């Protein structure tokens, strides 16, 4: 029974923490006002880098915010205040904006950064709980955190305050994105790696990474050569083109199997037929500007395994599901 009691107590503590931090976020929401708009405008207008500074847990939050700003179109980096006092202040230059984070607003490690930035006419945005703190006195804009107790059982370890700081930073990031009109395509350009980045690629970008000789046959090509071309292409398909090189149809392994079934195969006439006789006319194709996420969706929804990339009616590449699987797109 004691084990069950301990488990029940842990569940209660966990739920209380979530409830308390949720309440803190609701209080934070009420503090979003005209100062937030001014902070957004400062970040949007910056000519160089957004430099984020903070110590302790605020520094960890600052690192995350710098990474998120950078990945969403705002050049940003984190600078440790102690390192700043030992030479890194050289990174602070005209055109930059400082985002300084301190729950109390009295982190003494920040003072050199604040004094230097103020004297250099570098705008400072502060995230702090105390509007009358040392940090606030240096700031052009103060984004205020609610004065909520830490949910830590000793009211000491940064918990509620760091959640609020992270949420306020995220709000600033998203508002800046909205102000700039930052799109999914923009996001994809900043995330070329990983599964997310690959899905945000365009077909054009995919083709640049997968150069290939496109398997093609003419409308009058006989079946033996069609089969041979499909085999050499290793993608289970061939594009059928006219004399101008424009794509007229497509033949897949499945088309061959269906054509070989039944009377035509038995009477030996199959090999006398041409590509134009059995091709699928006007097959689905991809343009260069379609997103790879849409390619994956179309492959999945339509249960197809290959399709040609077409530009100006001419086949310039072929995408096969096996390649997408090998590269980690699924």
Beta strands, then each sheet from edge to edge (+ up, - down):
strand 1: 50-53
strand 2: 76-78
strand 3: 97-101
strand 4: 123-128
strand 5: 141-144
strand 6: 216-218
strand 7: 237-241
strand 8: 247-252
strand 9: 280-281
strand 10: 285-286
strand 11: 306-311
strand 12: 314-320
sheet 1: 2+ 1+ 3+ 4+ 5+
sheet 2: 6+ 7+ 8- 9+
sheet 3: 10+ 11+ 12-
end
